[in-house]
Amino acid sequence: MAKDYLCPICRGHLRVKNSILLSAKSKNNEKGLVFLNSEVGDYAVTTHSDFNIHEGEEYTFYCPICHAILNREENPHLVKIHLIEGNDKFDIYFSSLAGEKCTYKISDKSIEQIGPNANHYKQYFDVPEEYKKYL
């Protein structure tokens, strides 16, 4: 089944072959392109040899098309993109902390937690919408 990953801001396509292409910046202002595996739950990351991802460090992710920040304003530890899989639409959230294996696949009907660290942000998705801004 074909999968399309989209920027939630410009709706530009982020998938190239089997990777999701994003740009990233560290707290130390190191910048580079990041290729994430497009299979939800596969945490393989590819970068240029001069742009090293450091375990435990937080990154800000950007759309490579419109340059919008994809880290959520209400919880900057989570990055949001859209997934269209056939006729189904999902919001995909993943951790902005390098090495943290945490993904959420959310539709109107369900929340799927993926990865050994998925419980870290579970409470964010279990509260009513109007209270999420306080987390």
C-alpha positions as CSV (number, residue, x, y, z in Angstrom):
1,M,0.0,0.0,0.0
2,A,1.4,3.4,-1.0
3,K,2.2,5.8,1.8
4,D,2.5,9.5,1.5
5,Y,4.0,11.7,4.2
6,L,3.1,15.4,4.2
7,C,4.0,18.5,5.9
8,P,1.1,19.6,8.2
9,I,1.7,23.2,7.2
10,C,2.2,23.3,3.4
11,R,1.0,19.8,2.6
12,G,4.2,19.2,0.6
13,H,5.4,15.6,0.1
14,L,8.2,14.6,2.4
15,R,8.8,11.0,1.3
16,V,11.6,10.2,-1.1
17,K,11.8,6.5,-2.0
18,N,11.8,4.8,1.4
19,S,12.7,7.8,3.5
20,I,11.1,10.9,5.0
21,L,13.2,13.9,4.3
22,L,13.4,16.6,7.0
23,S,15.9,19.3,8.0
24,A,17.1,19.5,11.5
25,K,18.9,21.9,13.8
26,S,20.6,21.1,17.2
27,K,20.6,23.4,20.2
28,N,24.3,24.1,19.2
29,N,23.1,25.4,15.8
30,E,24.4,22.3,13.9
31,K,22.1,21.9,10.8
32,G,21.6,19.2,8.3
33,L,19.2,17.0,6.3
34,V,17.8,13.9,8.0
35,F,16.4,10.9,6.2
36,L,14.1,8.9,8.5
37,N,12.9,5.4,7.5
38,S,9.3,5.7,6.3
39,E,8.3,2.5,8.0
40,V,6.5,3.5,11.3
41,G,8.5,2.0,14.1
42,D,11.8,1.7,12.2
43,Y,14.1,4.3,13.8
44,A,16.9,4.2,11.3
45,V,18.3,7.7,10.5
46,T,20.7,8.7,7.7
47,T,22.5,12.0,7.6
48,H,25.5,13.5,5.9
49,S,28.8,12.5,7.5
50,D,29.4,16.1,8.7
51,F,26.0,16.3,10.5
52,N,26.1,13.9,13.4
53,I,23.0,13.1,15.5
54,H,24.0,13.0,19.2
55,E,22.1,10.5,21.4
56,G,19.9,12.3,24.0
57,E,20.2,15.7,22.3
58,E,17.0,17.5,21.3
59,Y,16.5,18.7,17.7
60,T,14.2,21.1,16.0
61,F,12.8,19.7,12.8
62,Y,11.7,21.7,9.8
63,C,9.9,21.0,6.6
64,P,12.5,21.1,3.8
65,I,9.9,22.7,1.5
66,C,8.3,25.5,3.4
67,H,10.8,25.6,6.3
68,A,8.0,25.5,9.0
69,I,8.9,24.2,12.4
70,L,7.4,20.7,12.8
71,N,8.0,20.5,16.6
72,R,4.7,21.0,18.3
73,E,4.4,24.4,20.1
74,E,2.4,22.8,22.9
75,N,5.0,20.1,23.4
76,P,8.3,20.7,21.6
77,H,9.6,17.2,22.3
78,L,7.1,15.9,19.7
79,V,7.3,16.4,16.0
80,K,4.2,16.2,13.8
81,I,3.7,15.1,10.2
82,H,0.8,13.7,8.3
83,L,0.6,10.2,6.8
84,I,-1.9,9.1,4.1
85,E,-2.1,5.4,3.7
86,G,-4.6,4.4,1.0
87,N,-7.8,6.1,2.0
88,D,-6.8,6.5,5.7
89,K,-5.3,9.7,7.2
90,F,-3.1,9.8,10.3
91,D,-1.2,12.3,12.3
92,I,2.3,10.9,13.1
93,Y,4.1,12.2,16.2
94,F,7.6,11.2,17.0
95,S,10.2,12.3,19.6
96,S,12.6,15.1,18.8
97,L,15.2,13.6,21.3
98,A,17.8,11.6,19.4
99,G,17.7,7.9,20.4
100,E,14.2,8.1,22.0
101,K,12.1,5.5,20.2
102,C,8.7,6.9,20.5
103,T,6.0,7.2,17.8
104,Y,2.2,7.8,17.8
105,K,0.0,7.0,14.9
106,I,-3.3,8.8,15.4
107,S,-6.5,8.8,13.4
108,D,-10.0,10.0,14.3
109,K,-10.7,6.6,15.8
110,S,-7.5,5.3,17.4
111,I,-4.1,6.1,18.9
112,E,-1.4,3.6,18.2
113,Q,1.8,3.8,20.4
114,I,4.9,2.4,18.8
115,G,8.4,2.0,20.3
116,P,9.8,1.2,23.7
117,N,9.7,4.8,24.9
118,A,6.1,5.5,23.8
119,N,4.8,5.8,27.3
120,H,6.9,9.0,27.8
121,Y,4.2,11.1,26.2
122,K,1.2,8.9,26.6
123,Q,-0.5,11.3,29.0
124,Y,-0.4,14.0,26.3
125,F,-2.8,12.0,24.2
126,D,-5.1,10.9,27.0
127,V,-6.2,14.3,28.1
128,P,-9.1,16.4,26.7
129,E,-8.1,18.7,23.8
130,E,-8.6,21.9,25.8
131,Y,-6.0,20.9,28.5
132,K,-3.2,19.7,26.1
133,K,-1.7,23.2,25.9
134,Y,-0.8,23.0,29.6
135,L,1.4,19.9,29.2
